[in-house]
Every structure is written in C-alpha cells, then in structure tokens.
C-alpha cells in the first residue's frame, strides 16, 4: 500500500506529461504589479496596451495571455466587466459572474476558449485572461489551475493612457484588441424611467 520513490516519480511524470513544452514559468511583471506562472513555451511578451500587458503566441499553439492592470473604483470595475465581454477574443457563449470585487468570464466557440479573472482591491483592478484553442481542454484546464494558484498582486499598476479612478471606463482603453461591433445601429427614444426605448420594428428585425 505504499508507493516507492520511483513509483511516485513515474506517476507525477505521467500527470505532468500533458504540460510538456508549456514551460510554465513564474513571471513577475513590475509594470502591471502582477506575478503569475505563464506558459512561456507558447507565448511571449508582446506589448503594454493599458489596461493590458499582452503575451502573444510564438508557435503552433494560437494562445494569448493578457495581464489586466489599472486603477479604478467599483464603477470602473463593473464597466470593465461589461467591456471585456465585447472583445472578439472573449466568445459570447459561456458562464460569467460578478460578485463584490471579483469577476470571472468564460467564453467558448468552435475556435477558442477563454477564461478571464479579475479582482478589485485598494482601488486597483488586476487579473488575467487566457485565450486557448478549442479542443485542448485537459491542457487548458491544467494551465488555468496553475495560473490561478500562482496569481499574486505586487506593487505597481499600469497607468499610461488611463482615466482617473473616478471616471467611467472607456471602450477605447481596451487598446490593441478588436471588439465586436453591431450589425447596424438605429435611433430610439427613452419613454419612461425604467429605460423603455421606442424605436421602429425594422430597427430590431432579426435581433436576438
């Protein structure tokens, strides 16, 4: 009933074999104030585009890692939660939740699966996103677990180009990433305090 040292080593090696080539390394990024294990075998740092530090794919695995870092209050935290869901790299389908100073967003489609985690502490919003190819769930889930377990807030926050904490979050702040755009836009009129909008039937024809 007791495993030998060699047996334990063999079991652990088999368990970790799925991560071969991922080269999970602890990255300490002073600009964002985030330390976390990142699969450096498939992504490398590309650019700072506040509120993100972008790590882009280096090979055959079309992966992306985003470190999220900005100053902000509860209003900007809520706005970022909404804006993140408009990005093309965050598929529309999937569970998402916001509770207090934490939110998570999961998205999935035929091509990619994304996971986003962010927290608000001491007027600083920090978190990360992993965008991974669909159909590789075992490896993706292991990487997510390692990123989540190792995530640490350190001193520093991305400031360049950001509004002050009291200002509203702008979609322009998610620079460097494409957002989904509506098929068309039309005018309407608010007609009561509940937010009811009157417009033409043709304006919303075919909308979900």
VOPAGU-2260 file (C-alpha; in pm, 1 decimal, decimal comma):
REM VOPAGU-2260
SITE   aa  ch    i         X         Y         Z
SITE  UNK   A    0       0,0       0,0       0,0
SITE  UNK   A    1     299,3     234,2     -12,5
SITE  UNK   A    2     448,7     372,6    -332,6
SITE  UNK   A    3     823,9     369,0    -377,3
SITE  UNK   A    4    1011,8     685,4    -469,7
SITE  UNK   A    5    1043,8     565,9    -829,4
SITE  UNK   A    6     672,8     483,1    -849,8
SITE  UNK   A    7     577,2     826,3    -718,7
SITE  UNK   A    8     813,5     988,3    -967,4
SITE  UNK   A    9     664,8     786,3   -1254,0
SITE  UNK   A   10     307,4     883,1   -1158,5
SITE  UNK   A   11     394,8    1252,0   -1126,0
SITE  UNK   A   12     578,7    1245,4   -1458,2
SITE  UNK   A   13     276,4    1090,8   -1629,1
SITE  UNK   A   14      47,3    1351,6   -1470,1
SITE  UNK   A   15     269,1    1639,0   -1584,8
SITE  UNK   A   16     334,1    1498,9   -1933,2
SITE  UNK   A   17      38,4    1696,8   -2070,3
SITE  UNK   A   18     233,2    2014,8   -1989,2
SITE  UNK   A   19     541,4    1916,7   -2188,5
SITE  UNK   A   20     650,7    2213,2   -2396,2
SITE  UNK   A   21     439,8    2463,5   -2199,5
SITE  UNK   A   22     738,3    2576,1   -1989,3
SITE  UNK   A   23     525,9    2726,0   -1711,8
SITE  UNK   A   24     743,5    2993,7   -1552,6
SITE  UNK   A   25     674,7    3243,9   -1274,8
SITE  UNK   A   26     673,8    3584,7   -1443,4
SITE  UNK   A   27     698,9    3894,6   -1223,0
SITE  UNK   A   28     582,7    4196,9   -1418,9
SITE  UNK   A   29     667,5    4520,1   -1235,2
SITE  UNK   A   30     466,8    4742,5   -1471,2
SITE  UNK   A   31     136,1    4564,2   -1405,0
SITE  UNK   A   32     212,7    4464,7   -1048,1
SITE  UNK   A   33     130,1    4101,1   -1119,4
SITE  UNK   A   34     326,8    3781,5   -1060,1
SITE  UNK   A   35     194,7    3459,3   -1211,2
SITE  UNK   A   36     302,0    3139,5   -1382,2
SITE  UNK   A   37     266,4    3176,5   -1758,5
SITE  UNK   A   38     315,3    2913,7   -2034,7
SITE  UNK   A   39     628,9    3077,9   -2172,4
SITE  UNK   A   40     682,5    2783,9   -2404,9
SITE  UNK   A   41     395,8    2903,0   -2625,3
SITE  UNK   A   42     363,2    3278,3   -2553,7
SITE  UNK   A   43     599,5    3569,1   -2505,8
SITE  UNK   A   44     558,7    3931,8   -2402,1
SITE  UNK   A   45     444,2    4149,7   -2693,0
SITE  UNK   A   46     339,6    4493,5   -2565,7
SITE  UNK   A   47     181,6    4707,3   -2299,1
SITE  UNK   A   48    -154,7    4841,7   -2413,2
SITE  UNK   A   49    -328,3    4964,1   -2095,6
SITE  UNK   A   50    -510,1    4812,4   -1923,8
SITE  UNK   A   51    -332,4    4505,8   -2065,4
SITE  UNK   A   52       9,5    4352,8   -2092,1
SITE  UNK   A   53     -17,9    4122,0   -2394,2
SITE  UNK   A   54     165,0    3792,1   -2434,3
SITE  UNK   A   55     121,3    3655,6   -2785,8
SITE  UNK   A   56     172,6    3314,6   -2944,4
SITE  UNK   A   57     522,4    3215,7   -3054,8
SITE  UNK   A   58     449,0    2890,1   -3235,3
SITE  UNK   A   59     183,4    2643,3   -3340,5
SITE  UNK   A   60     -41,8    2693,7   -3035,1
SITE  UNK   A   61    -252,9    3007,5   -3103,9
SITE  UNK   A   62    -265,3    3117,2   -2740,8
SITE  UNK   A   63    -280,5    3462,4   -2583,3
SITE  UNK   A   64    -229,2    3573,6   -2223,3
SITE  UNK   A   65    -345,0    3914,4   -2101,3
SITE  UNK   A   66    -243,5    4064,4   -1770,0
SITE  UNK   A   67    -508,9    4315,0   -1660,2
SITE  UNK   A   68    -393,2    4611,4   -1453,4
SITE  UNK   A   69    -542,2    4955,5   -1395,1
SITE  UNK   A   70    -655,2    5189,5   -1121,7
SITE  UNK   A   71   -1029,3    5202,0   -1065,5
SITE  UNK   A   72   -1326,6    5205,2    -834,6
SITE  UNK   A   73   -1633,8    4983,1    -824,9
SITE  UNK   A   74   -1793,1    5167,6   -1118,2
SITE  UNK   A   75   -1492,7    5121,3   -1344,7
SITE  UNK   A   76   -1461,1    4760,8   -1231,9
SITE  UNK   A   77   -1819,5    4698,3   -1339,0
SITE  UNK   A   78   -1763,4    4878,9   -1667,2
SITE  UNK   A   79   -1453,5    4670,8   -1742,0
SITE  UNK   A   80   -1657,3    4355,4   -1675,1
SITE  UNK   A   81   -1907,9    4465,0   -1940,5
SITE  UNK   A   82   -1647,4    4582,7   -2192,3
SITE  UNK   A   83   -1441,1    4262,0   -2168,8
SITE  UNK   A   84   -1743,7    4071,1   -2295,1
SITE  UNK   A   85   -1747,8    4275,8   -2617,2
SITE  UNK   A   86   -1396,1    4170,0   -2720,9
SITE  UNK   A   87   -1360,2    3929,8   -3011,8
SITE  UNK   A   88   -1119,7    3714,5   -2807,7
SITE  UNK   A   89   -1394,4    3658,8   -2548,3
SITE  UNK   A   90   -1661,7    3440,0   -2714,0
SITE  UNK   A   91   -2020,2    3530,7   -2630,8
SITE  UNK   A   92   -2124,6    3185,8   -2503,2
SITE  UNK   A   93   -2016,5    3070,1   -2160,0
SITE  UNK   A   94   -2070,1    3133,9   -1787,9
SITE  UNK   A   95   -1979,5    3467,3   -1634,4
SITE  UNK   A   96   -2026,0    3604,4   -1286,1
SITE  UNK   A   97   -1956,0    3917,8   -1086,5
SITE  UNK   A   98   -1972,0    3924,1    -708,0
SITE  UNK   A   99   -1834,9    4209,4    -498,2
SITE  UNK   A  100   -1477,7    4275,7    -601,4
SITE  UNK   A  101   -1432,0    3969,2    -823,2
SITE  UNK   A  102   -1549,0    3869,8   -1168,0
SITE  UNK   A  103   -1493,2    3572,0   -1396,2
SITE  UNK   A  104   -1580,9    3540,2   -1762,0
SITE  UNK   A  105   -1562,4    3217,7   -1961,2
SITE  UNK   A  106   -1626,7    3209,6   -2332,6
SITE  UNK   A  107   -1628,0    2930,8   -2587,2
SITE  UNK   A  108   -1690,0    2886,6   -2956,5
SITE  UNK   A  109   -1572,7    2649,5   -3229,6
SITE  UNK   A  110   -1224,0    2802,1   -3238,1
SITE  UNK   A  111   -1125,0    2934,3   -2896,0
SITE  UNK   A  112   -1193,8    2903,7   -2525,3
SITE  UNK   A  113   -1123,2    3198,9   -2297,3
SITE  UNK   A  114   -1106,6    3246,1   -1922,0
SITE  UNK   A  115   -1085,4    3586,7   -1751,5
SITE  UNK   A  116   -1040,6    3654,9   -1381,0
SITE  UNK   A  117   -1014,2    3998,1   -1216,6
SITE  UNK   A  118   -1033,5    4147,5    -868,7
SITE  UNK   A  119   -1065,9    4497,9    -725,3
SITE  UNK   A  120    -857,9    4575,1    -417,3
SITE  UNK   A  121    -742,3    4913,0    -282,6
SITE  UNK   A  122    -860,2    5096,6    -597,1
SITE  UNK   A  123    -654,8    4870,3    -822,4
SITE  UNK   A  124    -805,1    4628,9   -1074,6
SITE  UNK   A  125    -584,6    4332,1   -1153,1
SITE  UNK   A  126    -639,6    3998,6   -1322,3
SITE  UNK   A  127    -565,7    3791,6   -1629,7
SITE  UNK   A  128    -713,7    3628,4   -1938,1
SITE  UNK   A  129    -608,9    3308,4   -2110,3
SITE  UNK   A  130    -725,8    3257,7   -2468,0
SITE  UNK   A  131    -664,0    2899,2   -2581,3
SITE  UNK   A  132    -755,4    2691,9   -2888,8
SITE  UNK   A  133   -1072,3    2483,2   -2854,5
SITE  UNK   A  134   -1041,1    2104,4   -2829,5
SITE  UNK   A  135    -746,1    2104,3   -2586,4
SITE  UNK   A  136    -938,9    2103,5   -2258,3
SITE  UNK   A  137    -708,2    1884,1   -2048,5
SITE  UNK   A  138    -404,5    2100,6   -2109,8
SITE  UNK   A  139    -600,9    2426,0   -2088,1
SITE  UNK   A  140    -760,2    2337,2   -1754,0
SITE  UNK   A  141    -420,9    2244,9   -1605,2
SITE  UNK   A  142    -268,6    2573,8   -1719,8
SITE  UNK   A  143    -564,4    2772,5   -1583,6
SITE  UNK   A  144    -527,6    2599,6   -1247,0
SITE  UNK   A  145    -156,9    2684,9   -1233,4
SITE  UNK   A  146    -218,3    3047,2   -1333,6
SITE  UNK   A  147    -496,8    3085,6   -1075,9
SITE  UNK   A  148    -295,9    2921,2    -799,0
SITE  UNK   A  149      13,4    3133,2    -860,8
SITE  UNK   A  150    -161,4    3468,5    -924,5
SITE  UNK   A  151     -20,3    3735,3    -693,2
SITE  UNK   A  152     -73,7    4110,3    -670,0
SITE  UNK   A  153     251,3    4305,3    -627,3
SITE  UNK   A  154     339,5    4674,7    -621,7
SITE  UNK   A  155     268,9    4864,0    -943,0
SITE  UNK   A  156     -21,8    4926,0   -1179,4
SITE  UNK   A  157     -45,4    5022,8   -1546,4
SITE  UNK   A  158    -122,8    5392,2   -1566,4
SITE  UNK   A  159     -36,9    5520,2   -1914,7
SITE  UNK   A  160    -339,0    5644,5   -2104,4
SITE  UNK   A  161    -584,6    5565,2   -1827,0
SITE  UNK   A  162    -851,9    5793,9   -1693,5
SITE  UNK   A  163    -863,4    5873,7   -1323,1
SITE  UNK   A  164   -1030,8    5625,5   -1091,9
SITE  UNK   A  165   -1347,4    5832,9   -1074,0
SITE  UNK   A  166   -1402,8    5844,9   -1448,0
SITE  UNK   A  167   -1601,3    5595,1   -1649,0
SITE  UNK   A  168   -1425,9    5308,7   -1823,9
SITE  UNK   A  169   -1394,6    5368,6   -2196,8
SITE  UNK   A  170   -1401,9    5104,9   -2466,5
SITE  UNK   A  171   -1102,8    5287,1   -2614,0
SITE  UNK   A  172    -899,2    5172,0   -2314,1
SITE  UNK   A  173    -900,9    4810,3   -2430,9
SITE  UNK   A  174    -643,1    4913,7   -2686,0
SITE  UNK   A  175    -484,9    4666,7   -2920,0
SITE  UNK   A  176    -781,0    4426,3   -2913,1
SITE  UNK   A  177   -1071,7    4419,4   -3154,5
SITE  UNK   A  178   -1421,9    4447,5   -3014,5
SITE  UNK   A  179   -1738,9    4305,0   -3159,5
SITE  UNK   A  180   -1944,9    4563,7   -3346,4
SITE  UNK   A  181   -2321,4    4571,4   -3400,9
SITE  UNK   A  182   -2451,2    4473,5   -3743,4
SITE  UNK   A  183   -2634,7    4805,8   -3756,7
SITE  UNK   A  184   -2730,3    5095,7   -3531,5
SITE  UNK   A  185   -3056,4    5290,0   -3521,6
SITE  UNK   A  186   -3213,9    5565,6   -3313,1
SITE  UNK   A  187   -3468,1    5528,6   -3034,3
SITE  UNK   A  188   -3628,8    5735,0   -2760,1
SITE  UNK   A  189   -3642,7    5669,9   -2386,3
SITE  UNK   A  190   -4006,8    5698,1   -2282,6
SITE  UNK   A  191   -4003,7    5618,6   -1909,8
SITE  UNK   A  192   -3781,3    5596,8   -1604,4
SITE  UNK   A  193   -3745,5    5219,4   -1637,0
SITE  UNK   A  194   -3539,3    5260,0   -1953,9
SITE  UNK   A  195   -3801,1    5154,3   -2209,7
SITE  UNK   A  196   -3697,7    5255,6   -2561,1
SITE  UNK   A  197   -3935,6    5312,6   -2850,0
SITE  UNK   A  198   -3795,8    5254,3   -3199,4
SITE  UNK   A  199   -3915,5    5111,5   -3528,8
SITE  UNK   A  200   -3984,0    4742,7   -3578,3
SITE  UNK   A  201   -3744,5    4741,3   -3873,1
SITE  UNK   A  202   -3460,5    4859,7   -3648,0
SITE  UNK   A  203   -3468,0    4541,7   -3440,3
SITE  UNK   A  204   -3574,4    4292,9   -3704,5
SITE  UNK   A  205   -3363,1    3978,0   -3672,2
SITE  UNK   A  206   -3204,1    4083,0   -3341,2
SITE  UNK   A  207   -3167,2    3837,6   -3055,4
